[in-house]
Amino acid sequence: MVTAEIAFALPAVVLVLVVVLSLVAASMAQMRAVDAARAGARAIAIGEDGGGVDRVVARVGGKDAELTVERDGEWVSVIVSKPVVTGWDLVDQLRVRGTATAWAEP
């Protein structure tokens, strides 16, 4: 009787564990994306060129981080997108995004 209860409860426990670990991975990826966007915005604000900004974002956000820069007059927005987990076919579509805006001299 106890064995049947364990056999019934074990998949639920595994599912909860997978959900919790996925949330932790998503939170960590989100923090890295936001940090990379902030670092990229600071780099542009101090006058770094495009290659320098790419290197800063890759160093902070990881090599899988994708960078987009949008300019609006003197303001520049840096958007960094990165996958939550790499190497898993099922989760490769899950991406997080971080945005930062800074004033950059023309």
Beta strands, then each sheet from edge to edge (+ up, - down):
strand 1: 66-72
strand 2: 75-83
strand 3: 95-103
sheet 1: 1+ 2- 3+
end
